[in-house]
């Protein structure tokens, strides 16, 4: 008989230990962290403790993730609120890049509106094609030149197409020398909210 068969039998027949209660007191198992043996009940207690520790670790991770999300949500709110004011187009563009640095600690950003700076065909096609922000380790088309000499040091990028009235009106690019700052697998929910807010903010300027 295989060990798997024994395990399946015990799972399917829990009454076995009730009918043979004396066996429980006689079963000794190897201690998981030492050479001595322990009773079955002690082994069950250790297993439960390990499960509790694992659950506590998961809970701590979830709480840390929640705190990070709360902090990021507050930053997005601060960023959005700062956009409301009697700004002209140039002042609003400057405000955006300034606040990205001060609020989100994004070291480099470039905001191009098609009205002022018509893009190349490849950049335009990229912005039109993607409804959601795109994070990558490679610059798209000619956008690396938007950062001047700094571009040679950049290792990660987040591309936020901006839309208004159903049309692509520009592209915001966030960049960093840190390859881990933006990466393809990262979540883009907050980036999308920023892009939508900026699309609305610039709607009257295009």
Backbone as JSON Lines, residues from 0, in Angstrom:
{"i":0,"aa":"X","n":[0.84,-1.19,0.0],"ca":[0.0,0.0,0.0],"c":[0.88,1.25,0.0]}
{"i":1,"aa":"X","n":[0.52,2.2,-0.81],"ca":[1.29,3.43,-0.92],"c":[0.88,4.41,0.19]}
{"i":2,"aa":"X","n":[1.83,5.31,0.51],"ca":[1.55,6.32,1.54],"c":[0.36,7.18,1.15]}
{"i":3,"aa":"X","n":[0.24,7.43,-0.15],"ca":[-0.88,8.25,-0.63],"c":[-2.21,7.56,-0.36]}
{"i":4,"aa":"X","n":[-2.21,6.22,-0.47],"ca":[-3.44,5.47,-0.21],"c":[-3.84,5.59,1.27]}
{"i":5,"aa":"X","n":[-2.84,5.52,2.14],"ca":[-3.11,5.65,3.57],"c":[-3.67,7.02,3.89]}
{"i":6,"aa":"X","n":[-3.03,8.05,3.31],"ca":[-3.48,9.42,3.55],"c":[-4.9,9.62,3.07]}
{"i":7,"aa":"X","n":[-5.21,9.12,1.89],"ca":[-6.56,9.26,1.34],"c":[-7.59,8.52,2.2]}
{"i":8,"aa":"X","n":[-7.19,7.35,2.72],"ca":[-8.11,6.59,3.56],"c":[-8.45,7.36,4.83]}
{"i":9,"aa":"X","n":[-7.43,7.95,5.46],"ca":[-7.66,8.68,6.7],"c":[-8.51,9.93,6.48]}
{"i":10,"aa":"X","n":[-8.3,10.6,5.32],"ca":[-9.11,11.78,5.01],"c":[-10.56,11.38,4.78]}
{"i":11,"aa":"X","n":[-10.75,10.24,4.12],"ca":[-12.1,9.81,3.79],"c":[-12.8,9.12,4.96]}
{"i":12,"aa":"X","n":[-12.01,8.71,5.97],"ca":[-12.6,8.0,7.12],"c":[-12.12,8.64,8.42]}
{"i":13,"aa":"X","n":[-12.55,9.85,8.72],"ca":[-12.11,10.54,9.94],"c":[-12.52,9.8,11.22]}
{"i":14,"aa":"X","n":[-13.5,8.93,11.12],"ca":[-13.97,8.19,12.28],"c":[-12.92,7.19,12.75]}
{"i":15,"aa":"X","n":[-11.92,6.92,11.92],"ca":[-10.89,5.91,12.26],"c":[-10.23,6.23,13.59]}
{"i":16,"aa":"X","n":[-9.84,7.5,13.79],"ca":[-9.14,7.85,15.02],"c":[-10.08,7.86,16.23]}
{"i":17,"aa":"X","n":[-11.36,8.1,15.98],"ca":[-12.31,8.02,17.08],"c":[-12.49,6.58,17.54]}
{"i":18,"aa":"X","n":[-12.45,5.67,16.56],"ca":[-12.6,4.25,16.87],"c":[-11.33,3.65,17.45]}
{"i":19,"aa":"X","n":[-10.17,4.29,17.18],"ca":[-8.89,3.75,17.66],"c":[-8.13,4.86,18.38]}
{"i":20,"aa":"X","n":[-8.77,5.45,19.38],"ca":[-8.2,6.59,20.08],"c":[-6.85,6.28,20.72]}
{"i":21,"aa":"X","n":[-6.67,5.04,21.16],"ca":[-5.42,4.68,21.84],"c":[-4.22,4.83,20.93]}
{"i":22,"aa":"X","n":[-4.44,4.69,19.64],"ca":[-3.33,4.79,18.68],"c":[-2.71,6.17,18.73]}
{"i":23,"aa":"X","n":[-3.53,7.19,18.9],"ca":[-3.03,8.57,18.88],"c":[-1.95,8.8,19.94]}
{"i":24,"aa":"X","n":[-2.13,8.17,21.09],"ca":[-1.16,8.36,22.17],"c":[0.15,7.62,21.9]}
{"i":25,"aa":"X","n":[0.1,6.61,21.05],"ca":[1.3,5.79,20.79],"c":[2.08,6.25,19.56]}
{"i":26,"aa":"X","n":[1.49,7.14,18.75],"ca":[2.17,7.56,17.52],"c":[3.19,8.66,17.84]}
{"i":27,"aa":"X","n":[4.42,8.42,17.45],"ca":[5.48,9.42,17.59],"c":[6.02,9.78,16.21]}
{"i":28,"aa":"X","n":[6.25,11.06,16.01],"ca":[6.72,11.55,14.71],"c":[8.03,12.3,14.87]}
{"i":29,"aa":"X","n":[8.86,12.34,13.83],"ca":[10.1,13.11,13.9],"c":[9.78,14.59,14.07]}
{"i":30,"aa":"X","n":[10.52,15.27,14.92],"ca":[10.36,16.73,15.08],"c":[10.85,17.41,13.8]}
{"i":31,"aa":"X","n":[10.08,18.34,13.26],"ca":[10.48,18.96,11.97],"c":[11.75,19.78,12.06]}
{"i":32,"aa":"X","n":[12.16,20.17,13.29],"ca":[13.34,21.02,13.42],"c":[14.39,20.39,14.34]}
{"i":33,"aa":"X","n":[14.37,19.08,14.46],"ca":[15.35,18.43,15.33],"c":[15.29,16.92,15.18]}
{"i":34,"aa":"X","n":[16.19,16.23,15.9],"ca":[16.28,14.79,15.77],"c":[15.35,14.01,16.66]}
{"i":35,"aa":"X","n":[14.77,14.65,17.66],"ca":[13.9,13.92,18.59],"c":[12.54,13.65,17.99]}
{"i":36,"aa":"X","n":[11.77,12.84,18.66],"ca":[10.4,12.52,18.22],"c":[9.41,13.23,19.13]}
{"i":37,"aa":"X","n":[8.22,13.46,18.58],"ca":[7.14,14.1,19.34],"c":[5.84,13.37,19.05]}
{"i":38,"aa":"X","n":[4.85,13.61,19.89],"ca":[3.56,12.97,19.7],"c":[2.83,13.59,18.52]}
{"i":39,"aa":"X","n":[1.83,12.9,18.07],"ca":[1.04,13.38,16.95],"c":[0.37,14.71,17.29]}
{"i":40,"aa":"X","n":[-0.13,14.82,18.53],"ca":[-0.8,16.07,18.91],"c":[0.19,17.23,18.93]}
{"i":41,"aa":"X","n":[1.43,16.98,19.39],"ca":[2.45,18.03,19.36],"c":[2.78,18.44,17.93]}
{"i":42,"aa":"X","n":[2.85,17.41,17.09],"ca":[3.14,17.71,15.67],"c":[2.04,18.54,15.04]}
{"i":43,"aa":"X","n":[0.79,18.25,15.38],"ca":[-0.34,19.03,14.87],"c":[-0.26,20.47,15.38]}
{"i":44,"aa":"X","n":[0.13,20.62,16.65],"ca":[0.25,21.95,17.23],"c":[1.34,22.76,16.51]}
{"i":45,"aa":"X","n":[2.47,22.12,16.22],"ca":[3.54,22.8,15.49],"c":[3.08,23.21,14.09]}
{"i":46,"aa":"X","n":[2.33,22.31,13.45],"ca":[1.83,22.61,12.11],"c":[0.89,23.81,12.14]}
{"i":47,"aa":"X","n":[0.02,23.86,13.15],"ca":[-0.9,24.99,13.28],"c":[-0.14,26.29,13.54]}
{"i":48,"aa":"X","n":[0.9,26.21,14.39],"ca":[1.7,27.4,14.67],"c":[2.39,27.91,13.4]}
{"i":49,"aa":"X","n":[2.9,26.98,12.6],"ca":[3.56,27.38,11.36],"c":[2.56,28.02,10.39]}
{"i":50,"aa":"X","n":[1.36,27.48,10.36],"ca":[0.33,28.07,9.5],"c":[-0.05,29.46,9.98]}
{"i":51,"aa":"X","n":[-0.14,29.62,11.29],"ca":[-0.46,30.94,11.85],"c":[0.64,31.94,11.49]}
{"i":52,"aa":"X","n":[1.9,31.52,11.62],"ca":[3.01,32.41,11.27],"c":[2.95,32.81,9.8]}
{"i":53,"aa":"X","n":[2.62,31.84,8.92],"ca":[2.52,32.13,7.5],"c":[1.39,33.11,7.22]}
{"i":54,"aa":"X","n":[0.26,32.91,7.91],"ca":[-0.87,33.82,7.73],"c":[-0.54,35.22,8.26]}
{"i":55,"aa":"X","n":[0.17,35.28,9.39],"ca":[0.57,36.58,9.94],"c":[1.5,37.31,8.97]}
{"i":56,"aa":"X","n":[2.4,36.57,8.35],"ca":[3.31,37.17,7.37],"c":[2.52,37.72,6.18]}
{"i":57,"aa":"X","n":[1.55,36.94,5.69],"ca":[0.71,37.4,4.58],"c":[-0.07,38.65,4.97]}
{"i":58,"aa":"X","n":[-0.57,38.67,6.21],"ca":[-1.33,39.82,6.68],"c":[-0.45,41.06,6.75]}
{"i":59,"aa":"X","n":[0.78,40.91,7.25],"ca":[1.71,42.04,7.3],"c":[1.99,42.58,5.9]}
{"i":60,"aa":"X","n":[2.17,41.66,4.96],"ca":[2.43,42.07,3.58],"c":[1.24,42.81,2.99]}
{"i":61,"aa":"X","n":[0.03,42.32,3.26],"ca":[-1.17,42.98,2.77],"c":[-1.34,44.36,3.38]}
{"i":62,"aa":"X","n":[-1.05,44.48,4.68],"ca":[-1.16,45.77,5.34],"c":[-0.13,46.76,4.78]}
{"i":63,"aa":"X","n":[1.07,46.28,4.54],"ca":[2.1,47.15,3.97],"c":[1.7,47.6,2.57]}
{"i":64,"aa":"X","n":[1.14,46.67,1.79],"ca":[0.67,47.01,0.45],"c":[-0.45,48.03,0.51]}
{"i":65,"aa":"X","n":[-1.35,47.86,1.48],"ca":[-2.47,48.79,1.64],"c":[-1.97,50.18,2.01]}
{"i":66,"aa":"X","n":[-0.97,50.24,2.89],"ca":[-0.42,51.54,3.29],"c":[0.26,52.22,2.1]}
{"i":67,"aa":"X","n":[0.96,51.44,1.29],"ca":[1.59,52.01,0.1],"c":[0.54,52.56,-0.86]}
{"i":68,"aa":"X","n":[-0.54,51.81,-1.03],"ca":[-1.61,52.27,-1.91],"c":[-2.27,53.53,-1.38]}
{"i":69,"aa":"X","n":[-2.48,53.59,-0.08],"ca":[-3.07,54.79,0.52],"c":[-2.18,56.01,0.3]}
{"i":70,"aa":"X","n":[-0.88,55.82,0.49],"ca":[0.06,56.92,0.3],"c":[0.09,57.37,-1.16]}
{"i":71,"aa":"X","n":[0.05,56.4,-2.06],"ca":[0.07,56.74,-3.48],"c":[-1.23,57.43,-3.9]}
{"i":72,"aa":"X","n":[-2.35,56.97,-3.34],"ca":[-3.63,57.59,-3.64],"c":[-3.65,59.04,-3.18]}
{"i":73,"aa":"X","n":[-3.05,59.32,-2.02],"ca":[-2.98,60.68,-1.53],"c":[-2.13,61.55,-2.45]}
{"i":74,"aa":"X","n":[-1.04,61.01,-2.96],"ca":[-0.19,61.76,-3.88],"c":[-0.94,62.08,-5.17]}
{"i":75,"aa":"X","n":[-1.69,61.1,-5.69],"ca":[-2.48,61.34,-6.9],"c":[-3.5,62.44,-6.64]}
{"i":76,"aa":"X","n":[-4.11,62.41,-5.47],"ca":[-5.09,63.44,-5.13],"c":[-4.43,64.81,-5.07]}
{"i":77,"aa":"X","n":[-3.27,64.9,-4.43],"ca":[-2.55,66.17,-4.37],"c":[-2.17,66.67,-5.76]}
{"i":78,"aa":"X","n":[-1.73,65.75,-6.59],"ca":[-1.35,66.1,-7.95],"c":[-2.54,66.64,-8.72]}
{"i":79,"aa":"X","n":[-3.67,65.96,-8.62],"ca":[-4.87,66.37,-9.35],"c":[-5.37,67.74,-8.88]}
{"i":80,"aa":"X","n":[-5.39,67.93,-7.57],"ca":[-5.88,69.21,-7.04],"c":[-5.02,70.37,-7.51]}
{"i":81,"aa":"X","n":[-3.72,70.15,-7.66],"ca":[-2.82,71.23,-8.07],"c":[-3.06,71.68,-9.5]}
{"i":82,"aa":"X","n":[-3.77,70.89,-10.29],"ca":[-4.0,71.24,-11.7],"c":[-5.09,72.29,-11.89]}
{"i":83,"aa":"X","n":[-5.89,72.48,-10.87],"ca":[-7.0,73.41,-11.01],"c":[-6.53,74.84,-10.72]}
{"i":84,"aa":"X","n":[-6.6,75.67,-11.73],"ca":[-6.18,77.06,-11.59],"c":[-6.22,77.74,-12.94]}
{"i":85,"aa":"X","n":[-6.09,79.06,-12.96],"ca":[-6.16,79.81,-14.22],"c":[-4.84,79.75,-15.0]}
{"i":86,"aa":"X","n":[-4.43,78.54,-15.4],"ca":[-3.15,78.38,-16.08],"c":[-3.33,78.43,-17.59]}
{"i":87,"aa":"X","n":[-2.33,79.01,-18.27],"ca":[-2.31,78.85,-19.72],"c":[-1.62,77.51,-20.01]}
{"i":88,"aa":"X","n":[-1.56,77.15,-21.28],"ca":[-1.06,75.83,-21.64],"c":[0.39,75.61,-21.19]}
{"i":89,"aa":"X","n":[1.24,76.6,-21.43],"ca":[2.65,76.46,-21.07],"c":[2.84,76.35,-19.56]}
{"i":90,"aa":"X","n":[2.08,77.16,-18.82],"ca":[2.2,77.12,-17.36],"c":[1.7,75.78,-16.82]}
{"i":91,"aa":"X","n":[0.66,75.23,-17.42],"ca":[0.12,73.96,-16.98],"c":[1.12,72.83,-17.26]}
{"i":92,"aa":"X","n":[1.75,72.86,-18.42],"ca":[2.75,71.85,-18.73],"c":[3.91,71.9,-17.73]}
{"i":93,"aa":"X","n":[4.36,73.1,-17.42],"ca":[5.45,73.26,-16.47],"c":[5.03,72.77,-15.09]}
{"i":94,"aa":"X","n":[3.79,73.06,-14.7],"ca":[3.29,72.62,-13.4],"c":[3.27,71.1,-13.31]}
{"i":95,"aa":"X","n":[2.86,70.45,-14.38],"ca":[2.78,68.99,-14.39],"c":[4.15,68.37,-14.14]}
{"i":96,"aa":"X","n":[5.14,68.77,-14.91],"ca":[6.47,68.17,-14.75],"c":[7.07,68.52,-13.38]}
{"i":97,"aa":"X","n":[6.8,69.73,-12.89],"ca":[7.31,70.13,-11.58],"c":[6.69,69.28,-10.47]}
{"i":98,"aa":"X","n":[5.38,69.06,-10.53],"ca":[4.71,68.28,-9.49],"c":[5.03,66.8,-9.57]}
{"i":99,"aa":"X","n":[5.29,66.3,-10.76],"ca":[5.7,64.9,-10.87],"c":[7.01,64.67,-10.12]}
{"i":100,"aa":"X","n":[7.87,65.64,-10.2],"ca":[9.15,65.54,-9.48],"c":[8.96,65.72,-7.98]}
{"i":101,"aa":"X","n":[8.18,66.73,-7.57],"ca":[8.05,67.06,-6.16],"c":[7.14,66.1,-5.4]}
{"i":102,"aa":"X","n":[6.04,65.69,-6.02],"ca":[5.06,64.85,-5.32],"c":[5.4,63.37,-5.45]}
{"i":103,"aa":"X","n":[5.75,62.94,-6.66],"ca":[5.99,61.51,-6.9],"c":[7.47,61.14,-6.93]}
{"i":104,"aa":"X","n":[8.33,62.14,-6.83],"ca":[9.76,61.88,-6.89],"c":[10.16,61.2,-8.2]}
{"i":105,"aa":"X","n":[9.51,61.6,-9.29],"ca":[9.89,61.13,-10.62],"c":[10.99,62.06,-11.13]}
{"i":106,"aa":"X","n":[12.2,61.58,-11.3],"ca":[13.31,62.47,-11.62],"c":[13.23,63.14,-12.98]}
{"i":107,"aa":"X","n":[12.6,62.45,-13.95],"ca":[12.56,63.0,-15.31],"c":[11.18,62.77,-15.93]}
{"i":108,"aa":"X","n":[10.67,63.77,-16.58],"ca":[9.4,63.64,-17.29],"c":[9.4,64.57,-18.49]}
{"i":109,"aa":"X","n":[8.67,64.16,-19.5],"ca":[8.54,64.98,-20.71],"c":[7.09,64.91,-21.16]}
{"i":110,"aa":"X","n":[6.49,66.07,-21.34],"ca":[5.09,66.17,-21.76],"c":[5.01,66.88,-23.1]}
{"i":111,"aa":"X","n":[4.56,66.16,-24.12],"ca":[4.42,66.75,-25.45],"c":[2.96,66.73,-25.86]}
{"i":112,"aa":"X","n":[2.47,67.89,-26.24],"ca":[1.12,68.0,-26.8],"c":[1.25,68.13,-28.31]}
{"i":113,"aa":"X","n":[0.43,67.37,-29.01],"ca":[0.54,67.33,-30.47],"c":[0.32,68.71,-31.08]}
{"i":114,"aa":"X","n":[-0.48,69.54,-30.43],"ca":[-0.74,70.88,-30.97],"c":[0.55,71.69,-31.07]}
{"i":115,"aa":"X","n":[1.43,71.54,-30.1],"ca":[2.67,72.32,-30.09],"c":[3.82,71.57,-30.75]}
{"i":116,"aa":"X","n":[3.85,70.25,-30.55],"ca":[4.97,69.44,-31.03],"c":[4.43,68.19,-31.7]}
{"i":117,"aa":"X","n":[4.07,68.28,-32.96],"ca":[3.56,67.11,-33.68],"c":[4.56,65.96,-33.63]}
{"i":118,"aa":"X","n":[4.11,64.75,-33.31],"ca":[5.03,63.63,-33.15],"c":[5.4,63.0,-34.49]}
{"i":119,"aa":"X","n":[6.44,62.16,-34.46],"ca":[6.75,61.34,-35.62],"c":[5.69,60.28,-35.8]}
{"i":120,"aa":"X","n":[5.66,59.68,-36.95],"ca":[4.61,58.7,-37.26],"c":[4.62,57.52,-36.29]}
{"i":121,"aa":"X","n":[5.81,57.06,-35.91],"ca":[5.89,55.9,-35.02],"c":[5.4,56.23,-33.62]}
{"i":122,"aa":"X","n":[5.76,57.41,-33.12],"ca":[5.3,57.83,-31.79],"c":[3.79,58.04,-31.78]}
{"i":123,"aa":"X","n":[3.27,58.65,-32.84],"ca":[1.83,58.87,-32.94],"c":[1.08,57.54,-32.97]}
{"i":124,"aa":"X","n":[1.6,56.59,-33.75],"ca":[0.95,55.28,-33.84],"c":[0.96,54.57,-32.49]}
{"i":125,"aa":"X","n":[2.07,54.7,-31.78],"ca":[2.17,54.07,-30.45],"c":[1.14,54.67,-29.49]}
{"i":126,"aa":"X","n":[1.05,55.99,-29.45],"ca":[0.11,56.65,-28.55],"c":[-1.33,56.32,-28.91]}
{"i":127,"aa":"X","n":[-1.64,56.25,-30.19],"ca":[-3.0,55.93,-30.62],"c":[-3.36,54.48,-30.3]}
{"i":128,"aa":"X","n":[-2.36,53.61,-30.35],"ca":[-2.61,52.18,-30.2],"c":[-2.88,51.77,-28.75]}
{"i":129,"aa":"X","n":[-2.29,52.47,-27.8],"ca":[-2.37,52.04,-26.4],"c":[-3.35,52.89,-25.61]}
{"i":130,"aa":"X","n":[-4.39,52.22,-25.12],"ca":[-5.4,52.91,-24.31],"c":[-4.95,53.03,-22.86]}
{"i":131,"aa":"X","n":[-3.99,52.2,-22.45],"ca":[-3.49,52.2,-21.09],"c":[-2.01,52.59,-21.07]}
{"i":132,"aa":"X","n":[-1.52,53.09,-19.94],"ca":[-0.09,53.39,-19.83],"c":[0.76,52.16,-20.08]}
{"i":133,"aa":"X","n":[1.94,52.39,-20.59],"ca":[2.87,51.3,-20.91],"c":[4.18,51.56,-20.19]}
{"i":134,"aa":"X","n":[4.65,50.57,-19.43],"ca":[5.93,50.68,-18.73],"c":[6.93,49.75,-19.42]}
{"i":135,"aa":"X","n":[8.13,50.24,-19.62],"ca":[9.11,49.49,-20.39],"c":[10.52,49.9,-19.99]}
{"i":136,"aa":"X","n":[11.48,49.08,-20.39],"ca":[12.89,49.4,-20.17],"c":[13.54,49.98,-21.42]}
{"i":137,"aa":"X","n":[12.73,50.18,-22.45],"ca":[13.27,50.7,-23.7],"c":[12.46,51.92,-24.16]}
{"i":138,"aa":"X","n":[13.16,52.93,-24.63],"ca":[12.49,54.12,-25.13],"c":[11.75,53.81,-26.43]}
{"i":139,"aa":"X","n":[10.6,54.43,-26.6],"ca":[9.78,54.22,-27.8],"c":[10.14,55.28,-28.85]}
{"i":140,"aa":"X","n":[10.42,54.79,-30.04],"ca":[10.68,55.66,-31.2],"c":[11.69,56.75,-30.84]}
{"i":141,"aa":"X","n":[11.33,58.02,-31.11],"ca":[12.27,59.12,-30.91],"c":[12.11,59.79,-29.54]}
{"i":142,"aa":"X","n":[11.35,59.19,-28.63],"ca":[11.05,59.87,-27.37],"c":[12.28,60.04,-26.47]}
{"i":143,"aa":"X","n":[13.31,59.23,-26.67],"ca":[14.51,59.4,-25.86],"c":[15.13,60.77,-26.07]}
{"i":144,"aa":"X","n":[14.97,61.32,-27.26],"ca":[15.54,62.64,-27.55],"c":[14.81,63.74,-26.8]}
{"i":145,"aa":"X","n":[13.62,63.46,-26.28],"ca":[12.87,64.45,-25.53],"c":[13.57,64.83,-24.22]}
{"i":146,"aa":"X","n":[14.51,63.99,-23.8],"ca":[15.2,64.23,-22.53],"c":[16.6,64.82,-22.71]}
{"i":147,"aa":"X","n":[16.96,65.14,-23.93],"ca":[18.26,65.74,-24.18],"c":[19.4,64.82,-23.81]}
{"i":148,"aa":"X","n":[20.47,65.4,-23.25],"ca":[21.65,64.61,-22.9],"c":[21.37,63.6,-21.79]}
{"i":149,"aa":"X","n":[20.37,63.89,-20.96],"ca":[20.02,62.97,-19.87],"c":[19.55,61.63,-20.4]}
{"i":150,"aa":"X","n":[19.04,61.61,-21.62],"ca":[18.46,60.39,-22.18],"c":[19.39,59.2,-22.18]}
{"i":151,"aa":"X","n":[20.69,59.43,-22.3],"ca":[21.63,58.31,-22.36],"c":[21.74,57.57,-21.04]}
{"i":152,"aa":"X","n":[21.26,58.18,-19.95],"ca":[21.37,57.57,-18.63],"c":[20.05,56.92,-18.17]}
{"i":153,"aa":"X","n":[19.0,57.06,-18.95],"ca":[17.69,56.56,-18.53],"c":[17.55,55.07,-18.8]}
{"i":154,"aa":"X","n":[16.95,54.36,-17.84],"ca":[16.86,52.9,-17.93],"c":[15.42,52.37,-17.81]}
{"i":155,"aa":"X","n":[14.48,53.21,-17.44],"ca":[13.1,52.74,-17.37],"c":[12.15,53.88,-17.69]}
{"i":156,"aa":"X","n":[11.01,53.52,-18.3],"ca":[10.09,54.53,-18.82],"c":[8.64,54.11,-18.56]}
{"i":157,"aa":"X","n":[7.79,55.13,-18.37],"ca":[6.34,54.92,-18.32],"c":[5.71,55.88,-19.32]}
{"i":158,"aa":"X","n":[4.96,55.34,-20.26],"ca":[4.33,56.14,-21.32],"c":[2.84,56.27,-21.04]}
{"i":159,"aa":"X","n":[2.39,57.52,-20.95],"ca":[0.98,57.8,-20.66],"c":[0.37,58.58,-21.82]}
{"i":160,"aa":"X","n":[-0.31,57.9,-22.74],"ca":[-1.02,58.63,-23.8],"c":[-2.13,59.49,-23.21]}
{"i":161,"aa":"X","n":[-2.25,60.7,-23.68],"ca":[-3.27,61.62,-23.19],"c":[-4.37,61.77,-24.23]}
{"i":162,"aa":"X","n":[-5.62,61.67,-23.77],"ca":[-6.74,61.73,-24.7],"c":[-7.77,62.73,-24.21]}
{"i":163,"aa":"X","n":[-8.43,63.36,-25.17],"ca":[-9.52,64.29,-24.88],"c":[-10.49,64.24,-26.04]}
{"i":164,"aa":"X","n":[-11.75,64.19,-25.72],"ca":[-12.8,64.13,-26.75],"c":[-12.58,62.98,-27.72]}
{"i":165,"aa":"X","n":[-12.08,61.86,-27.19],"ca":[-11.91,60.66,-28.0],"c":[-10.68,60.67,-28.9]}
{"i":166,"aa":"X","n":[-9.84,61.7,-28.79],"ca":[-8.65,61.82,-29.64],"c":[-7.39,61.85,-28.78]}
{"i":167,"aa":"X","n":[-6.3,61.3,-29.31],"ca":[-5.01,61.41,-28.63],"c":[-4.48,62.81,-28.83]}
{"i":168,"aa":"X","n":[-4.17,63.49,-27.72],"ca":[-3.73,64.88,-27.81],"c":[-2.27,65.06,-27.41]}
{"i":169,"aa":"X","n":[-1.65,64.01,-26.88],"ca":[-0.27,64.15,-26.47],"c":[0.23,62.91,-25.76]}
{"i":170,"aa":"X","n":[1.43,63.03,-25.23],"ca":[2.05,61.89,-24.56],"c":[2.91,62.4,-23.42]}
{"i":171,"aa":"X","n":[2.7,61.81,-22.25],"ca":[3.53,62.1,-21.09],"c":[4.45,60.91,-20.87]}
{"i":172,"aa":"X","n":[5.75,61.19,-20.74],"ca":[6.73,60.13,-20.52],"c":[7.43,60.37,-19.18]}
{"i":173,"aa":"X","n":[7.38,59.38,-18.31],"ca":[8.11,59.4,-17.05],"c":[9.34,58.52,-17.21]}
{"i":174,"aa":"X","n":[10.45,58.94,-16.66],"ca":[11.68,58.17,-16.86],"c":[12.57,58.22,-15.63]}
{"i":175,"aa":"X","n":[13.44,57.22,-15.53],"ca":[14.34,57.14,-14.39],"c":[15.62,56.41,-14.78]}
{"i":176,"aa":"X","n":[16.7,56.73,-14.07],"ca":[17.94,55.98,-14.24],"c":[17.86,54.61,-13.58]}
{"i":177,"aa":"X","n":[16.89,54.44,-12.7],"ca":[16.69,53.18,-11.98],"c":[15.85,52.23,-12.83]}
{"i":178,"aa":"X","n":[16.42,51.09,-13.19],"ca":[15.71,50.13,-14.04],"c":[14.49,49.55,-13.34]}
{"i":179,"aa":"X","n":[14.49,49.58,-12.01],"ca":[13.38,48.99,-11.25],"c":[12.24,49.98,-11.01]}
{"i":180,"aa":"X","n":[12.41,51.24,-11.41],"ca":[11.36,52.24,-11.13],"c":[10.12,51.95,-11.97]}
{"i":181,"aa":"X","n":[10.29,51.71,-13.26],"ca":[9.19,51.35,-14.14],"c":[9.56,50.05,-14.86]}
{"i":182,"aa":"X","n":[8.62,49.11,-14.89],"ca":[8.91,47.82,-15.51],"c":[7.61,47.25,-16.09]}
{"i":183,"aa":"X","n":[7.71,46.38,-17.08],"ca":[6.53,45.93,-17.83],"c":[5.43,45.31,-16.98]}
{"i":184,"aa":"X","n":[5.79,44.64,-15.88],"ca":[4.78,43.92,-15.1],"c":[4.11,44.78,-14.03]}
{"i":185,"aa":"X","n":[4.51,46.03,-13.86],"ca":[3.98,46.84,-12.77],"c":[2.54,47.27,-13.04]}
{"i":186,"aa":"X","n":[1.8,47.5,-11.98],"ca":[0.43,47.98,-12.13],"c":[0.39,49.42,-12.63]}
{"i":187,"aa":"X","n":[-0.62,49.73,-13.41],"ca":[-0.69,51.06,-14.02],"c":[-1.99,51.8,-13.68]}
{"i":188,"aa":"X","n":[-2.69,51.36,-12.63],"ca":[-3.97,51.98,-12.3],"c":[-3.8,53.47,-12.0]}
{"i":189,"aa":"X","n":[-2.84,53.8,-11.14],"ca":[-2.66,55.2,-10.77],"c":[-2.1,56.01,-11.93]}
{"i":190,"aa":"X","n":[-1.27,55.41,-12.75],"ca":[-0.78,56.1,-13.95],"c":[-1.93,56.41,-14.89]}
{"i":191,"aa":"X","n":[-2.86,55.47,-15.01],"ca":[-4.02,55.7,-15.86],"c":[-4.88,56.85,-15.33]}
{"i":192,"aa":"X","n":[-5.03,56.93,-14.02],"ca":[-5.82,58.02,-13.44],"c":[-5.16,59.37,-13.71]}
{"i":193,"aa":"X","n":[-3.83,59.4,-13.62],"ca":[-3.11,60.63,-13.92],"c":[-3.3,61.01,-15.38]}
{"i":194,"aa":"X","n":[-3.2,60.02,-16.28],"ca":[-3.37,60.29,-17.7],"c":[-4.76,60.83,-18.0]}
{"i":195,"aa":"X","n":[-5.78,60.25,-17.38],"ca":[-7.16,60.71,-17.62],"c":[-7.36,62.12,-17.1]}
{"i":196,"aa":"X","n":[-6.78,62.41,-15.94],"ca":[-6.9,63.76,-15.37],"c":[-6.22,64.78,-16.26]}
{"i":197,"aa":"X","n":[-5.04,64.45,-16.75],"ca":[-4.32,65.38,-17.62],"c":[-5.06,65.57,-18.96]}
{"i":198,"aa":"X","n":[-5.66,64.51,-19.46],"ca":[-6.44,64.64,-20.68],"c":[-7.57,65.64,-20.51]}
{"i":199,"aa":"X","n":[-8.22,65.59,-19.35],"ca":[-9.29,66.54,-19.06],"c":[-8.74,67.95,-18.84]}
{"i":200,"aa":"X","n":[-7.59,68.05,-18.16],"ca":[-7.02,69.36,-17.88],"c":[-6.59,70.09,-19.15]}
{"i":201,"aa":"X","n":[-6.09,69.35,-20.12],"ca":[-5.61,69.97,-21.35],"c":[-6.67,70.03,-22.45]}
{"i":202,"aa":"X","n":[-7.87,69.56,-22.15],"ca":[-8.92,69.51,-23.18],"c":[-9.21,70.9,-23.75]}
{"i":203,"aa":"X","n":[-9.15,71.91,-22.91],"ca":[-9.47,73.26,-23.36],"c":[-8.27,73.95,-24.05]}
{"i":204,"aa":"X","n":[-7.14,73.25,-24.07],"ca":[-5.95,73.86,-24.63],"c":[-5.51,73.22,-25.94]}
{"i":205,"aa":"X","n":[-6.37,72.36,-26.51],"ca":[-5.98,71.71,-27.76],"c":[-6.99,72.04,-28.85]}
